[in-house]
Amino acid sequence: MTAPRTLYDKIWDDHVVHQADDGTCLLYIDRHLVHEVTSPQAFEGLRMTGRRVRAPDKTIAVPDHNVPTTLDRANAATMTEDSRIQVAALDKNARDFGINYYPVSDIRQGIVHIVGPEQGWTLPGMTVVCGDSHTATHGAFGALAHGIGTSEVEHVLATQTLIQRKGRNMKVEITGSLRPGVTAKDITLSVIGETGTAGGTGHVIEYCGQAIRELSMEGRMTVCNMAIEGGARAGLIAPDEKTYAYCIGRPHAPKGATWEAALAYWKTLFTDEGAHFDKVVTIRGEDIAPVVTWGTSPEDVLPITGMVPAPETFTGGKVEAAQRSLDYMGLTAGQKLTDIAIDTVFIGSCTNGRIEDLRAAAAILKGHKIKVKRAMVVPGSGLVRAQAEEEGLAQIFLDAGFEWRLAGCSMCLAMNPDQLAPGERCAATSNRNFEGRQGRGGRTHLMSPAMAAAAAITGHLTDVRELMV
Amino acid sequence: MTPFTTLTGIAAPMPLVNIDTDMIIPKQFLKTIARTGLGKNLFDEMRYTQDGAEIPEFVLNQPAWRRAEIIVAGDNFGCGSSREHAPWALLDFGIRCVISTSFADIFYNNCFKNGILPVVLPPEAVAHLMDDAKKGENARISVDLANQTVTAADGVVFAFEVDAFKKHCLLHGLDDIGLTLEKAASIDAYEARAATTRPWA
């Protein structure tokens, strides 16, 4: 009998092409997602060496980081010259190398990590990579998914493999159920608050426990998306009935007898009883509150009922970093979080740009007007946008005073024109609150879509539970 | 890729923890389709004011560290995005080695693909080297990849661990795509097998 294995062990074992004596493995890659920012140098490398894309049918490209999200984006003048060149390069590379492609004009275009699952490219038990750290998102399906650099993008394009050493196993268990007003975003931020941004370094996290099981697939994607902010390259959730129900019927999901065969295989994808984890973190679902970040690292997380901490209370060389955070964020120790006034609200990103996120925000906004200077919703894909319009959510956002945008990464990383001005304070549903992330000098507080909506209608950070009836 | 063998140089002290890739190279510089030319924007928002003037206090703007080839950094260096523009910018500036107590995984990997050696050492060793770094030209640090050692200015030697394959590639400046393509038969065999066991993939 073989030793009990974790979910990560099983997926890994099924993808080893070759193992060297020193343990270095060549790992097969089932899906390679590509966007315009981290791929041009990789395609250029192929051209210079006369190499081809080994598996164009397993390679999927979509422009998302640079593209404007304003309604007039078909007009080329809405893009800067360098952005236009980058998107044009992806158009050309997709055509020249014959890979699957969703151009800006396609309704299926959107953020790469939203498009992959939506189109059924992402399936349980697969290896998925992309030149983007939030590739961890796809782990929600029980797929081993992680970000890679451009050199590795070129390596995967040329060989459909990656040279890898196996990481360690880490289990994050969320027991019990979440309380009302608490969401997947609060889980994932709370875990990072607990473990720190380096807590998962060298590990693949498997999220498990009742509260994880009770999440929808979209919630699970939110949780896995931010595994990277906890330092882990990948996060995983074992597939179950919810996973299969999400996948069935998607354009690139298997059909008929192949579906049945896939299903039988997927049902073997769970961590065996007694399998070893190198690190275990357990959090009670009932203990998780709606949270926000106060600083410039995703680990700077506190319940919304809390106060801005004093830097001198930190240890491990973090006193200086905490003081720097407070200076950058323009906050004072002891200030109540709910007293922090907000200028701008951003709802979107690969973390929280899916239909359920928009529903959660709209439920809070309905019948209210924003009290912030500006607020925008950027759906994660053209299809999410269309569905939100059909459900009447778009009208709720517009009536409240939000801008209703086209799909893209937008203000999550502010490579396109959607940026914060210096000192502008934003309630954001995205994933990083680093200095300058949303624009030089911009101040970011991360939170769930419902919490961002609550801040939009009160004009300050707000405990969404107070607005729920 | 330029091989990395040994290096003796000035180290810049950057004790801040969690120096992320947005700090190393802000996103407005990711719109390039080249790998070169990013050095002038390394640490851009820490290094320059909004109107492009140098911020004199920033370490790499100070005369002692303008020609630094090594960075001694706080914990979790390179966290954040997967952008390889971060090591490209470091390399273009002239940094060939970064020493810290820990690195984010993707950044760590990306360094090896670009002739940069990331060295992980225990906190006491990093603190010792940080003191050297603060002395600039008066306390050069030596790094020897073959022997896996870092030697402080006072002669104290710290040994570090590095993956054997990564070390081999970096020492010889090898293109790992070429190495992998030598295993094309194994990849063909795997694909043939997977076509029956996992045809949906």
Boltz contact constraints between the chains, C-beta under 6 A:
constraints:
  - contact:
      token1: [A, 17]
      token2: [B, 186]
      max_distance: 6.0
  - contact:
      token1: [A, 17]
      token2: [B, 187]
      max_distance: 6.0
  - contact:
      token1: [A, 17]
      token2: [B, 190]
      max_distance: 6.0
  - contact:
      token1: [A, 18]
      token2: [B, 183]
      max_distance: 6.0
  - contact:
      token1: [A, 18]
      token2: [B, 186]
      max_distance: 6.0
  - contact:
      token1: [A, 22]
      token2: [B, 164]
      max_distance: 6.0
  - contact:
      token1: [A, 24]
      token2: [B, 165]
      max_distance: 6.0
  - contact:
      token1: [A, 28]
      token2: [B, 190]
      max_distance: 6.0
  - contact:
      token1: [A, 30]
      token2: [B, 201]
      max_distance: 6.0
  - contact:
      token1: [A, 37]
      token2: [B, 30]
      max_distance: 6.0
  - contact:
      token1: [A, 40]
      token2: [B, 33]
      max_distance: 6.0
  - contact:
      token1: [A, 41]
      token2: [B, 35]
      max_distance: 6.0
  - contact:
      token1: [A, 82]
      token2: [B, 31]
      max_distance: 6.0
  - contact:
      token1: [A, 83]
      token2: [B, 31]
      max_distance: 6.0
  - contact:
      token1: [A, 86]
      token2: [B, 31]
      max_distance: 6.0
  - contact:
      token1: [A, 89]
      token2: [B, 33]
      max_distance: 6.0
  - contact:
      token1: [A, 126]
      token2: [B, 201]
      max_distance: 6.0
  - contact:
      token1: [A, 131]
      token2: [B, 82]
      max_distance: 6.0
  - contact:
      token1: [A, 132]
      token2: [B, 82]
      max_distance: 6.0
  - contact:
      token1: [A, 133]
      token2: [B, 81]
      max_distance: 6.0
  - contact:
      token1: [A, 133]
      token2: [B, 82]
      max_distance: 6.0
  - contact:
      token1: [A, 147]
      token2: [B, 82]
      max_distance: 6.0
  - contact:
      token1: [A, 147]
      token2: [B, 106]
      max_distance: 6.0
  - contact:
      token1: [A, 149]
      token2: [B, 82]
      max_distance: 6.0
  - contact:
      token1: [A, 149]
      token2: [B, 84]
      max_distance: 6.0
  - contact:
      token1: [A, 149]
      token2: [B, 110]
      max_distance: 6.0
  - contact:
      token1: [A, 150]
      token2: [B, 84]
      max_distance: 6.0
  - contact:
      token1: [A, 151]
      token2: [B, 113]
      max_distance: 6.0
  - contact:
      token1: [A, 155]
      token2: [B, 177]
      max_distance: 6.0
  - contact:
      token1: [A, 158]
      token2: [B, 177]
      max_distance: 6.0
  - contact:
      token1: [A, 159]
      token2: [B, 180]
      max_distance: 6.0
  - contact:
      token1: [A, 163]
      token2: [B, 176]
      max_distance: 6.0
  - contact:
      token1: [A, 197]
      token2: [B, 18]
      max_distance: 6.0
  - contact:
      token1: [A, 197]
      token2: [B, 76]
      max_distance: 6.0
  - contact:
      token1: [A, 197]
      token2: [B, 79]
      max_distance: 6.0
  - contact:
      token1: [A, 198]
      token2: [B, 76]
      max_distance: 6.0
  - contact:
      token1: [A, 198]
      token2: [B, 102]
      max_distance: 6.0
  - contact:
      token1: [A, 201]
      token2: [B, 102]
      max_distance: 6.0
  - contact:
      token1: [A, 233]
      token2: [B, 105]
      max_distance: 6.0
  - contact:
      token1: [A, 254]
      token2: [B, 200]
      max_distance: 6.0
  - contact:
      token1: [A, 258]
      token2: [B, 199]
      max_distance: 6.0
  - contact:
      token1: [A, 258]
      token2: [B, 200]
      max_distance: 6.0
  - contact:
      token1: [A, 262]
      token2: [B, 200]
      max_distance: 6.0
  - contact:
      token1: [A, 297]
      token2: [B, 18]
      max_distance: 6.0
  - contact:
      token1: [A, 317]
      token2: [B, 17]
      max_distance: 6.0
  - contact:
      token1: [A, 318]
      token2: [B, 17]
      max_distance: 6.0
  - contact:
      token1: [A, 321]
      token2: [B, 17]
      max_distance: 6.0
  - contact:
      token1: [A, 413]
      token2: [B, 27]
      max_distance: 6.0
  - contact:
      token1: [A, 415]
      token2: [B, 27]
      max_distance: 6.0
  - contact:
      token1: [A, 434]
      token2: [B, 20]
      max_distance: 6.0
  - contact:
      token1: [A, 434]
      token2: [B, 22]
      max_distance: 6.0
  - contact:
      token1: [A, 436]
      token2: [B, 22]
      max_distance: 6.0
  - contact:
      token1: [A, 436]
      token2: [B, 26]
      max_distance: 6.0
  - contact:
      token1: [A, 436]
      token2: [B, 45]
      max_distance: 6.0
  - contact:
      token1: [A, 437]
      token2: [B, 22]
      max_distance: 6.0
  - contact:
      token1: [A, 440]
      token2: [B, 45]
      max_distance: 6.0
